[in-house]
Amino acid sequence: MSKVALLFSGGPDSTSLLYDLLDQGHEVITFTFNAGEFEAEAERRHAKATAEKLGVENHFVDILPTLQALYNDSAPVVMRKVVFNTVKPFGSGIAIALAASAAICKGAEKLYYAVHKGDSYPDNKPQYFELLSKAITMEQGGKKFEVVAPYLEMSKAEVMQRGIDLGMDVDATWSCAVSSSAECGACEPCKDRVEAKRLIKVPA
């Protein structure tokens, strides 16, 4: 059984991937970051509950104070689509680099990231993750490390269906991007979740 790491938001995509990795027989270490998003507390709550349920190691890391100091910005945004220049450059790279470093320290050889083909970020391309893998491997003196995004060719509905098939309870995950108390139903992640559930005929 190999040890791997997972960027884990507690949402349906990363939760599906967690179930998938466990089904493949991996030992999984999960990392959940607070980068100041409105949903950060809900992500922490859902990630912690799922990790405890499945018996996996979860690390919640509050990187918000560091980002605020780094950018001199009380509300830096790193893990979002680039809109009106409000999102800091290389945001996914920040999270991946931190998680990869910690993963290596804990003996993992791969870091998984649950983006799918419906995530229309410019960095969600195989070449991006291949280059990051090569850079980290080079920095490690040639010891191989991979950043893996296995769902890049799958839709959100397909990812959700895989998780459900492996025992995931969709209602135990979080999607809303504007709240940590109640899902608004109107933001893009909420609407994507509702549409994915409709497509695979999961009750709303």
GROMACS elastic network, one bead per residue, 0.5 to 0.9 nm:
[ bonds ]
;  ai    aj funct       b0    kb
    1    24     6  0.88822   500
    1    25     6  0.59096   500
    1    26     6  0.53486   500
    1    27     6  0.65708   500
    2    25     6  0.76951   500
    2    26     6  0.52038   500
    2    27     6  0.60371   500
    2    28     6  0.85193   500
    2   108     6  0.76918   500
    2   109     6  0.80928   500
    3    26     6  0.58424   500
    3    28     6  0.59147   500
    3    29     6  0.75665   500
    3   106     6  0.86928   500
    3   107     6  0.68370   500
    3   109     6  0.68250   500
    3   110     6  0.78039   500
    4    21     6  0.85255   500
    4    26     6  0.66606   500
    4    27     6  0.62098   500
    4    28     6  0.51033   500
    4    29     6  0.63059   500
    4    30     6  0.86883   500
    4   103     6  0.75031   500
    4   107     6  0.81272   500
    4   109     6  0.60096   500
    4   110     6  0.51035   500
    4   111     6  0.60586   500
    4   112     6  0.75399   500
    5    27     6  0.83690   500
    5    28     6  0.54785   500
    5    30     6  0.56230   500
    5    31     6  0.75295   500
    5    99     6  0.78227   500
    5   100     6  0.78953   500
    5   102     6  0.89786   500
    5   103     6  0.58935   500
    5   104     6  0.89273   500
    5   108     6  0.62445   500
    5   109     6  0.79806   500
    5   110     6  0.61626   500
    5   112     6  0.61043   500
    5   113     6  0.89785   500
    6    14     6  0.78628   500
    6    17     6  0.83252   500
    6    18     6  0.73793   500
    6    28     6  0.69560   500
    6    29     6  0.62426   500
    6    31     6  0.62444   500
    6    32     6  0.87916   500
    6    99     6  0.80914   500
    6   103     6  0.87588   500
    6   110     6  0.84176   500
    6   111     6  0.54979   500
    6   113     6  0.62090   500
    6   114     6  0.83317   500
    7    14     6  0.72164   500
    7    29     6  0.88768   500
    7    30     6  0.59971   500
    7    31     6  0.51362   500
    7    32     6  0.63229   500
    7    33     6  0.83430   500
    7    95     6  0.81588   500
    7    96     6  0.77602   500
    7    99     6  0.71310   500
    7   111     6  0.73874   500
    7   112     6  0.63755   500
    7   113     6  0.55859   500
    7   114     6  0.76231   500
    8    11     6  0.76851   500
    8    13     6  0.89177   500
    8    14     6  0.54342   500
    8    15     6  0.71133   500
    8    17     6  0.89306   500
    8    18     6  0.80062   500
    8    30     6  0.57373   500
    8    31     6  0.55257   500
    8    32     6  0.51896   500
    8    33     6  0.82043   500
    8    43     6  0.85359   500
    8    47     6  0.67567   500
    8    58     6  0.84887   500
    8   112     6  0.89959   500
    8   113     6  0.79570   500
    8   114     6  0.82949   500
    9    12     6  0.86180   500
    9    13     6  0.85553   500
    9    14     6  0.63075   500
    9    15     6  0.77985   500
    9    31     6  0.80121   500
    9    32     6  0.56390   500
    9    33     6  0.76126   500
    9    40     6  0.84950   500
    9    43     6  0.53574   500
    9    44     6  0.73293   500
    9    46     6  0.79944   500
    9    47     6  0.61911   500
    9   173     6  0.89452   500
    9   174     6  0.82079   500
   10    13     6  0.81777   500
   10    14     6  0.63994   500
   10    15     6  0.58552   500
   10    32     6  0.80469   500
   10    42     6  0.81809   500
   10    43     6  0.51905   500
   10    44     6  0.72000   500
   10    45     6  0.79236   500
   10    46     6  0.50876   500
   10    48     6  0.79484   500
   10    49     6  0.87465   500
   10    50     6  0.74067   500
   10    51     6  0.89997   500
   10   172     6  0.84247   500
   10   173     6  0.55926   500
   10   174     6  0.60724   500
   10   175     6  0.83413   500
   11    14     6  0.57553   500
   11    15     6  0.58997   500
   11    16     6  0.84272   500
   11    43     6  0.71547   500
   11    46     6  0.78054   500
   11    47     6  0.79353   500
   11   170     6  0.85895   500
   11   172     6  0.85669   500
   11   175     6  0.55150   500
   12    15     6  0.50618   500
   12    16     6  0.58644   500
   12    17     6  0.85395   500
   12   156     6  0.87666   500
   12   159     6  0.81274   500
   12   160     6  0.63132   500
   12   163     6  0.77624   500
   12   168     6  0.84429   500
   12   169     6  0.87754   500
   12   170     6  0.62775   500
   12   171     6  0.88155   500
   12   172     6  0.84851   500
   12   173     6  0.54842   500
   12   174     6  0.68284   500
   12   175     6  0.72466   500
   12   193     6  0.82219   500
   13    16     6  0.51816   500
   13    17     6  0.63596   500
   13    18     6  0.87342   500
   13   114     6  0.56966   500
   13   115     6  0.72870   500
   13   116     6  0.81100   500
   13   151     6  0.89502   500
   13   156     6  0.72497   500
   13   159     6  0.62863   500
   13   160     6  0.64982   500
   13   163     6  0.80223   500
   14    18     6  0.61340   500
   14    19     6  0.87232   500
   14   112     6  0.89191   500
   14   113     6  0.72378   500
   14   114     6  0.50525   500
   14   115     6  0.80713   500
   15    19     6  0.63429   500
   15    20     6  0.85085   500
   15    47     6  0.81967   500
   15    50     6  0.79504   500
   15   114     6  0.85526   500
   15   160     6  0.88669   500
   15   163     6  0.71261   500
   15   168     6  0.73970   500
   15   170     6  0.88043   500
   15   173     6  0.73151   500
   16    19     6  0.52396   500
   16    20     6  0.61227   500
   16    21     6  0.87028   500
   16   114     6  0.83008   500
   16   159     6  0.65630   500
   16   160     6  0.63052   500
   16   161     6  0.83188   500
   16   162     6  0.65365   500
   16   164     6  0.74172   500
   16   166     6  0.79601   500
   16   167     6  0.89530   500
   16   168     6  0.67061   500
   17    21     6  0.60365   500
   17    22     6  0.85042   500
   17   112     6  0.82003   500
   17   113     6  0.82473   500
   17   114     6  0.63317   500
   17   150     6  0.86748   500
   17   151     6  0.85504   500
   17   159     6  0.79990   500
   17   162     6  0.84680   500
   17   163     6  0.70155   500
   18    21     6  0.52155   500
   18    22     6  0.62269   500
   18    23     6  0.85228   500
   18    28     6  0.76498   500
   18    30     6  0.85460   500
   18   163     6  0.83969   500
   19    22     6  0.52186   500
   19    23     6  0.60754   500
   19    24     6  0.86821   500
   19    54     6  0.85750   500
   19   162     6  0.87587   500
   19   163     6  0.62669   500
   19   164     6  0.89834   500
   19   166     6  0.62598   500
   19   167     6  0.75023   500
   19   168     6  0.70566   500
   20    23     6  0.50543   500
   20    24     6  0.63217   500
   20    25     6  0.89031   500
   20   162     6  0.76662   500
   20   163     6  0.68864   500
   20   166     6  0.70039   500
   21    24     6  0.50464   500
   21    25     6  0.66062   500
   21    26     6  0.57114   500
   21    27     6  0.80319   500
   21    28     6  0.73017   500
   22    25     6  0.50922   500
   22    26     6  0.52919   500
   22    27     6  0.68601   500
   22    28     6  0.70851   500
   22    54     6  0.88752   500
   23    26     6  0.74956   500
   23   166     6  0.75267   500
   27    56     6  0.78092   500
   28    56     6  0.62716   500
   28    57     6  0.70292   500
   28    58     6  0.89378   500
   28   108     6  0.86003   500
   29    56     6  0.64505   500
   29    57     6  0.50401   500
   29    58     6  0.61586   500
   29    59     6  0.79524   500
   29   103     6  0.76145   500
   29   106     6  0.85055   500
   29   108     6  0.81974   500
   30    47     6  0.86906   500
   30    51     6  0.80100   500
   30    56     6  0.74508   500
   30    57     6  0.60428   500
   30    59     6  0.61755   500
   30    60     6  0.85693   500
   30    99     6  0.88157   500
   30   103     6  0.89350   500
   31    47     6  0.89680   500
   31    57     6  0.85821   500
   31    58     6  0.58301   500
   31    60     6  0.60667   500
   31    61     6  0.73779   500
   31    99     6  0.66242   500
   31   102     6  0.89613   500
   31   103     6  0.89407   500
   32    40     6  0.89990   500
   32    43     6  0.76054   500
   32    44     6  0.66582   500
   32    47     6  0.71952   500
   32    48     6  0.88431   500
   32    58     6  0.72888   500
   32    59     6  0.60738   500
   32    61     6  0.62400   500
   32    62     6  0.85896   500
   33    36     6  0.89097   500
   33    40     6  0.77276   500
   33    43     6  0.86442   500
   33    44     6  0.79467   500
   33    59     6  0.82826   500
   33    60     6  0.58001   500
   33    62     6  0.58561   500
   33    63     6  0.66431   500
   33    64     6  0.86505   500
   33    95     6  0.77339   500
   34    37     6  0.69488   500
   34    39     6  0.89255   500
   34    40     6  0.54184   500
   34    41     6  0.77863   500
   34    43     6  0.84582   500
   34    44     6  0.78570   500
   34    60     6  0.75162   500
   34    61     6  0.62349   500
   34    63     6  0.58049   500
   34    64     6  0.61146   500
   35    40     6  0.73273   500
   35    61     6  0.88672   500
   35    62     6  0.67619   500
   35    63     6  0.55504   500
   35    65     6  0.84868   500
   35    67     6  0.74045   500
   35    75     6  0.88868   500
   35    76     6  0.76896   500
   35    77     6  0.72628   500
   35    78     6  0.71829   500
   35    79     6  0.79423   500
   36    39     6  0.82632   500
   36    40     6  0.64936   500
   36    62     6  0.84814   500
   36    63     6  0.81000   500
   36    64     6  0.54560   500
   36    65     6  0.87698   500
   36    67     6  0.88322   500
   36    75     6  0.66099   500
   36    76     6  0.71044   500
   36    77     6  0.72620   500
   36    78     6  0.89278   500
   37    40     6  0.51880   500
   37    41     6  0.85151   500
   37    75     6  0.84555   500
   37    76     6  0.88119   500
   37    77     6  0.73771   500
   37    78     6  0.89805   500
   37    79     6  0.85306   500
   37   177     6  0.74498   500
   37   178     6  0.79506   500
   37   179     6  0.87800   500
   38    41     6  0.76437   500
   38    42     6  0.86001   500
   38   176     6  0.87235   500
   38   177     6  0.62556   500
   38   178     6  0.51907   500
   38   179     6  0.52675   500
   38   180     6  0.63809   500
   39    42     6  0.53152   500
   39    43     6  0.61212   500
   39    44     6  0.86779   500
   39   174     6  0.84400   500
   39   175     6  0.82192   500
   39   176     6  0.66341   500
   39   177     6  0.54756   500
   39   178     6  0.61235   500
   39   179     6  0.50863   500
   39   181     6  0.83080   500
   40    43     6  0.50613   500
   40    44     6  0.61708   500
   40    45     6  0.86161   500
   40   177     6  0.88116   500
   40   179     6  0.85177   500
   40   180     6  0.68417   500
   41    44     6  0.50584   500
   41    45     6  0.61417   500
   41    46     6  0.86484   500
   41   179     6  0.87782   500
   41   180     6  0.57206   500
   41   181     6  0.85934   500
   42    45     6  0.50006   500
   42    46     6  0.60786   500
   42    47     6  0.83339   500
   42   174     6  0.68420   500
   42   176     6  0.88698   500
   42   179     6  0.78382   500
   42   181     6  0.70194   500
   43    46     6  0.52718   500
   43    47     6  0.58122   500
   43    48     6  0.82871   500
   43   173     6  0.82981   500
   43   174     6  0.65267   500
   43   175     6  0.85030   500
   43   180     6  0.77439   500
   44    47     6  0.52597   500
   44    48     6  0.59731   500
   44    49     6  0.85604   500
   44    60     6  0.67488   500
   45    48     6  0.53356   500
   45    49     6  0.62636   500
   45    50     6  0.87316   500
   46    49     6  0.51454   500
   46    50     6  0.61157   500
   46    51     6  0.84437   500
   46   172     6  0.68431   500
   46   173     6  0.60681   500
   46   174     6  0.67783   500
   47    50     6  0.52703   500
   47    51     6  0.59821   500
   47    52     6  0.85022   500
   47    58     6  0.76200   500
   47    60     6  0.86933   500
   47   173     6  0.80192   500
   47   174     6  0.89638   500
   48    51     6  0.51679   500
   48    52     6  0.61042   500
   48    53     6  0.85413   500
   48    58     6  0.66736   500
   48    59     6  0.85740   500
   48    60     6  0.82357   500
   49    52     6  0.52259   500
   49    53     6  0.61265   500
   49    54     6  0.86986   500
   49   172     6  0.85046   500
   50    54     6  0.61571   500
   50    55     6  0.83427   500
   50    56     6  0.84927   500
   50   172     6  0.77188   500
   50   173     6  0.83696   500
   51    54     6  0.52319   500
   51    55     6  0.57588   500
   51    56     6  0.50102   500
   51    57     6  0.65582   500
   51    58     6  0.61476   500
   52    56     6  0.64056   500
   52    57     6  0.79327   500
   52    58     6  0.82401   500
   53    56     6  0.80159   500
   61    64     6  0.89652   500
   62    65     6  0.74290   500
   62    66     6  0.85013   500
   63    66     6  0.54233   500
   63    67     6  0.62957   500
   63    68     6  0.87350   500
   64    67     6  0.50927   500
   64    68     6  0.60593   500
   64    69     6  0.86107   500
   64    74     6  0.89281   500
   64    75     6  0.84396   500
   64    76     6  0.80005   500
   65    68     6  0.50786   500
   65    69     6  0.62266   500
   65    70     6  0.85224   500
   65    74     6  0.86867   500
   66    69     6  0.52158   500
   66    70     6  0.59940   500
   66    71     6  0.86347   500
   67    71     6  0.60374   500
   67    72     6  0.79390   500
   67    73     6  0.77747   500
   67    74     6  0.86016   500
   67    75     6  0.86239   500
   67    76     6  0.65683   500
   67    77     6  0.88487   500
   67    78     6  0.89516   500
   68    71     6  0.55345   500
   68    72     6  0.54291   500
   68    74     6  0.53476   500
   68    75     6  0.67871   500
   68    76     6  0.62652   500
   69    72     6  0.50525   500
   69    73     6  0.70409   500
   69    74     6  0.82430   500
   70    73     6  0.78814   500
   71    74     6  0.84241   500
   71    76     6  0.70695   500
   71    88     6  0.85343   500
   72    76     6  0.84643   500
   73    76     6  0.55890   500
   76    86     6  0.78091   500
   76    87     6  0.72683   500
   76    88     6  0.70678   500
   77    80     6  0.67344   500
   77    86     6  0.66311   500
   77    88     6  0.60099   500
   77    91     6  0.78851   500
   78    81     6  0.86519   500
   78    86     6  0.87011   500
   78    87     6  0.54028   500
   78    88     6  0.52282   500
   78    89     6  0.73516   500
   78    90     6  0.75966   500
   78    92     6  0.68825   500
   78    94     6  0.80139   500
   78    95     6  0.85878   500
   79    87     6  0.75306   500
   79    88     6  0.84578   500
   79    90     6  0.89673   500
   79    91     6  0.54728   500
   79    92     6  0.58711   500
   79    95     6  0.82247   500
   80    83     6  0.83217   500
   80    87     6  0.64607   500
   80    88     6  0.89377   500
   80    91     6  0.78450   500
   80    92     6  0.85821   500
   80   121     6  0.81608   500
   81    87     6  0.70474   500
   81   120     6  0.78584   500
   81   121     6  0.59587   500
   81   122     6  0.84592   500
   82    85     6  0.61852   500
   82    86     6  0.68134   500
   82    87     6  0.53195   500
   82    88     6  0.81278   500
   82    89     6  0.86959   500
   82   121     6  0.78767   500
   82   122     6  0.87952   500
   83    86     6  0.60522   500
   83    87     6  0.67748   500
   84    87     6  0.79166   500
   85    88     6  0.75226   500
   87    90     6  0.89021   500
   87    91     6  0.74611   500
   88    91     6  0.58981   500
   89    92     6  0.86115   500
   89    93     6  0.86980   500
   90    93     6  0.50424   500
   90    94     6  0.64073   500
   90   123     6  0.86970   500
   91    94     6  0.52348   500
   91    95     6  0.68228   500
   91    96     6  0.87742   500
   92    95     6  0.52997   500
   92    96     6  0.60506   500
   92    97     6  0.84286   500
   92   123     6  0.80383   500
   93    97     6  0.57695   500
   93    98     6  0.84096   500
   93   132     6  0.83326   500
   94    97     6  0.52656   500
   94    98     6  0.62567   500
   94    99     6  0.86150   500
   95    98     6  0.53132   500
   95    99     6  0.61038   500
   95   100     6  0.83915   500
   96    99     6  0.51672   500
   96   100     6  0.57821   500
   96   101     6  0.84318   500
   96   111     6  0.79818   500
   96   113     6  0.84277   500
   96   132     6  0.88039   500
   96   147     6  0.80212   500
   97   100     6  0.50913   500
   97   101     6  0.61044   500
   97   102     6  0.86314   500
   97   132     6  0.87070   500
   97   136     6  0.85204   500
   98   101     6  0.53124   500
   98   102     6  0.63445   500
   98   103     6  0.85340   500
   99   102     6  0.51798   500
   99   103     6  0.58782   500
   99   104     6  0.85554   500
   99   111     6  0.75272   500
  100   104     6  0.61060   500
  100   105     6  0.85862   500
  100   108     6  0.85832   500
  100   109     6  0.88899   500
  100   110     6  0.78982   500
  100   111     6  0.62192   500
  100   136     6  0.82130   500
  100   145     6  0.85040   500
  100   146     6  0.89201   500
  100   147     6  0.79637   500
  101   104     6  0.52946   500
  101   105     6  0.63890   500
  101   106     6  0.88239   500
  101   136     6  0.88244   500
  102   105     6  0.50757   500
  102   106     6  0.63589   500
  102   107     6  0.88606   500
  102   108     6  0.87695   500
  103   106     6  0.50808   500
  103   107     6  0.63658   500
  103   108     6  0.51648   500
  103   109     6  0.74826   500
  103   110     6  0.77774   500
  103   111     6  0.71817   500
  104   107     6  0.50826   500
  104   108     6  0.52068   500
  104   109     6  0.65237   500
  104   110     6  0.83297   500
  104   145     6  0.81492   500
  105   108     6  0.75275   500
  108   111     6  0.75847   500
  108   145     6  0.83015   500
  109   143     6  0.89074   500
  109   144     6  0.70203   500
  109   145     6  0.50476   500
  109   146     6  0.66193   500
  109   147     6  0.89756   500
  110   133     6  0.89660   500
  110   144     6  0.86869   500
  110   145     6  0.55823   500
  110   147     6  0.58372   500
  110   148     6  0.68864   500
  111   145     6  0.79811   500
  111   146     6  0.62884   500
  111   148     6  0.60045   500
  111   149     6  0.86307   500
  112   146     6  0.83433   500
  112   147     6  0.59498   500
  112   149     6  0.58714   500
  112   150     6  0.77102   500
  113   147     6  0.74049   500
  113   148     6  0.61519   500
  113   150     6  0.76771   500
  113   151     6  0.85218   500
  114   148     6  0.85512   500
  114   149     6  0.58877   500
  114   150     6  0.71006   500
  114   151     6  0.62709   500
  114   152     6  0.80551   500
  114   159     6  0.88920   500
  115   118     6  0.80824   500
  115   119     6  0.62725   500
  115   124     6  0.71326   500
  115   149     6  0.63466   500
  115   150     6  0.80526   500
  115   151     6  0.62164   500
  115   152     6  0.61307   500
  115   156     6  0.89281   500
  116   119     6  0.55992   500
  116   120     6  0.86075   500
  116   124     6  0.79945   500
  116   149     6  0.78743   500
  116   150     6  0.80829   500
  116   153     6  0.63737   500
  116   154     6  0.56510   500
  116   155     6  0.60497   500
  116   156     6  0.64561   500
  116   159     6  0.78013   500
  117   120     6  0.69818   500
  117   124     6  0.79726   500
  117   151     6  0.73031   500
  117   153     6  0.54173   500
  117   154     6  0.57191   500
  117   155     6  0.56304   500
  117   156     6  0.75807   500
  118   121     6  0.89317   500
  118   152     6  0.83947   500
  118   153     6  0.89282   500
  118   154     6  0.79765   500
  118   155     6  0.58525   500
  118   156     6  0.63926   500
  118   192     6  0.88920   500
  119   124     6  0.72858   500
  119   152     6  0.86330   500
  119   155     6  0.89404   500
  119   156     6  0.86026   500
  120   123     6  0.85286   500
  120   124     6  0.71289   500
  121   124     6  0.55500   500
  121   125     6  0.86522   500
  122   125     6  0.73411   500
  123   126     6  0.86881   500
  123   127     6  0.86975   500
  123   128     6  0.60788   500
  123   129     6  0.84068   500
  124   127     6  0.85632   500
  124   128     6  0.69090   500
  124   129     6  0.79636   500
  124   149     6  0.85869   500
  124   152     6  0.74924   500
  125   128     6  0.54411   500
  125   129     6  0.69743   500
  125   130     6  0.88989   500
  125   149     6  0.89390   500
  125   152     6  0.75336   500
  126   129     6  0.54406   500
  126   130     6  0.61343   500
  126   131     6  0.86585   500
  126   148     6  0.88146   500
  126   149     6  0.77290   500
  126   152     6  0.77299   500
  127   131     6  0.60356   500
  127   132     6  0.85531   500
  128   131     6  0.52922   500
  128   132     6  0.63080   500
  128   133     6  0.86702   500
  129   132     6  0.50499   500
  129   133     6  0.60774   500
  129   134     6  0.86080   500
  129   146     6  0.80287   500
  129   147     6  0.56995   500
  129   148     6  0.67158   500
  129   149     6  0.73721   500
  130   133     6  0.50653   500
  130   134     6  0.62355   500
  130   135     6  0.86729   500
  130   146     6  0.76452   500
  130   147     6  0.71706   500
  130   148     6  0.82449   500
  131   134     6  0.50559   500
  131   135     6  0.61362   500
  131   136     6  0.86300   500
  132   135     6  0.50962   500
  132   136     6  0.61704   500
  132   137     6  0.84768   500
  132   146     6  0.79160   500
  132   147     6  0.68048   500
  133   136     6  0.52953   500
  133   137     6  0.60356   500
  133   138     6  0.84987   500
  133   144     6  0.79760   500
  133   145     6  0.59174   500
  133   147     6  0.53647   500
  133   148     6  0.83836   500
  134   137     6  0.50673   500
  134   138     6  0.60038   500
  134   139     6  0.85703   500
  134   142     6  0.87954   500
  134   144     6  0.80988   500
  134   145     6  0.77324   500
  134   146     6  0.77369   500
  135   138     6  0.50953   500
  135   139     6  0.62081   500
  135   140     6  0.86469   500
  136   139     6  0.50480   500
  136   140     6  0.62224   500
  136   141     6  0.88938   500
  136   142     6  0.86206   500
  136   143     6  0.87641   500
  136   144     6  0.80146   500
  136   145     6  0.64374   500
  136   146     6  0.79542   500
  136   147     6  0.89529   500
  137   140     6  0.50266   500
  137   141     6  0.65998   500
  137   142     6  0.51227   500
  137   143     6  0.55213   500
  137   145     6  0.52560   500
  137   146     6  0.77139   500
  138   141     6  0.52764   500
  138   142     6  0.50413   500
  138   143     6  0.74671   500
  138   144     6  0.81434   500
  139   142     6  0.71932   500
  139   143     6  0.84978   500
  140   143     6  0.54200   500
  140   144     6  0.76244   500
  140   145     6  0.82348   500
  141   144     6  0.86668   500
  142   145     6  0.86815   500
  149   152     6  0.61008   500
  150   153     6  0.77783   500
  150   154     6  0.85399   500
  151   154     6  0.51271   500
  151   155     6  0.78679   500
  151   156     6  0.88413   500
  151   159     6  0.70983   500
  152   155     6  0.80630   500
  154   157     6  0.80686   500
  154   158     6  0.59272   500
  154   159     6  0.64187   500
  155   158     6  0.51261   500
  155   159     6  0.62716   500
  155   160     6  0.85895   500
  155   196     6  0.84934   500
  156   159     6  0.50419   500
  156   160     6  0.60443   500
  156   161     6  0.84902   500
  156   192     6  0.77236   500
  156   193     6  0.78765   500
  156   195     6  0.89727   500
  156   196     6  0.61011   500
  157   160     6  0.50560   500
  157   161     6  0.60483   500
  157   162     6  0.86107   500
  157   192     6  0.88811   500
  157   193     6  0.82134   500
  157   195     6  0.78410   500
  157   197     6  0.67770   500
  157   198     6  0.85599   500
  157   199     6  0.64998   500
  157   200     6  0.64349   500
  158   161     6  0.50487   500
  158   162     6  0.62394   500
  158   163     6  0.87520   500
  158   196     6  0.80667   500
  158   200     6  0.80667   500
  159   162     6  0.51840   500
  159   163     6  0.64456   500
  159   164     6  0.87852   500
  160   163     6  0.51557   500
  160   164     6  0.62252   500
  160   165     6  0.85984   500
  160   168     6  0.85653   500
  160   170     6  0.78068   500
  160   193     6  0.89346   500
  160   196     6  0.73031   500
  160   197     6  0.78946   500
  160   200     6  0.83576   500
  161   164     6  0.50447   500
  161   165     6  0.60391   500
  161   166     6  0.86104   500
  161   196     6  0.87921   500
  161   197     6  0.86951   500
  161   200     6  0.68039   500
  162   165     6  0.50989   500
  162   166     6  0.63874   500
  162   167     6  0.88844   500
  162   168     6  0.86352   500
  163   166     6  0.51400   500
  163   167     6  0.64094   500
  163   168     6  0.51474   500
  163   169     6  0.81255   500
  163   170     6  0.83007   500
  164   167     6  0.50635   500
  164   169     6  0.64864   500
  164   170     6  0.72408   500
  165   168     6  0.72489   500
  168   171     6  0.87802   500
  168   172     6  0.80049   500
  168   173     6  0.88525   500
  169   172     6  0.54332   500
  169   173     6  0.73539   500
  170   173     6  0.54941   500
  170   174     6  0.83414   500
  170   197     6  0.88795   500
  170   202     6  0.88535   500
  171   174     6  0.76699   500
  174   180     6  0.87189   500
  174   183     6  0.78680   500
  174   190     6  0.89360   500
  175   183     6  0.72588   500
  175   189     6  0.56519   500
  175   190     6  0.57204   500
  175   192     6  0.87924   500
  175   193     6  0.69997   500
  176   179     6  0.61533   500
  176   180     6  0.75486   500
  176   182     6  0.78435   500
  176   183     6  0.50586   500
  176   184     6  0.64275   500
  176   185     6  0.73548   500
  176   186     6  0.85534   500
  176   187     6  0.67437   500
  176   188     6  0.81193   500
  176   189     6  0.58361   500
  176   190     6  0.52582   500
  176   191     6  0.89505   500
  177   180     6  0.81448   500
  177   183     6  0.82090   500
  177   184     6  0.84746   500
  177   187     6  0.66240   500
  177   188     6  0.78495   500
  177   189     6  0.65135   500
  177   190     6  0.76487   500
  178   183     6  0.79259   500
  178   184     6  0.72849   500
  178   187     6  0.71742   500
  179   182     6  0.61918   500
  179   183     6  0.65215   500
  179   184     6  0.72429   500
  180   183     6  0.75344   500
  182   185     6  0.89584   500
  183   186     6  0.84361   500
  183   187     6  0.88449   500
  183   190     6  0.70497   500
  184   187     6  0.67150   500
  184   190     6  0.70026   500
  185   188     6  0.84026   500
  185   189     6  0.84096   500
  185   191     6  0.61343   500
  185   193     6  0.89195   500
  185   194     6  0.79829   500
  186   189     6  0.82746   500
  186   190     6  0.60880   500
  186   191     6  0.61053   500
  187   190     6  0.53475   500
  187   191     6  0.62444   500
  187   192     6  0.86602   500
  188   191     6  0.51363   500
  188   192     6  0.60624   500
  188   193     6  0.85686   500
  189   192     6  0.50124   500
  189   193     6  0.61132   500
  189   194     6  0.86643   500
  190   193     6  0.51061   500
  190   194     6  0.62803   500
  190   195     6  0.86772   500
  191   194     6  0.50993   500
  191   195     6  0.61401   500
  191   196     6  0.85512   500
  192   195     6  0.51390   500
  192   196     6  0.60893   500
  192   197     6  0.85867   500
  193   196     6  0.51496   500
  193   197     6  0.61906   500
  193   198     6  0.85827   500
  194   197     6  0.51706   500
  194   198     6  0.61755   500
  194   199     6  0.87272   500
  194   204     6  0.69504   500
  195   199     6  0.61738   500
  195   200     6  0.87680   500
  196   199     6  0.51349   500
  196   200     6  0.64204   500
  196   201     6  0.83927   500
  196   202     6  0.83876   500
  197   200     6  0.53724   500
  197   201     6  0.57771   500
  197   203     6  0.70187   500
  197   204     6  0.69110   500
  198   202     6  0.60755   500
  198   203     6  0.74971   500
  198   204     6  0.75308   500
  199   202     6  0.78192   500
  201   204     6  0.86788   500
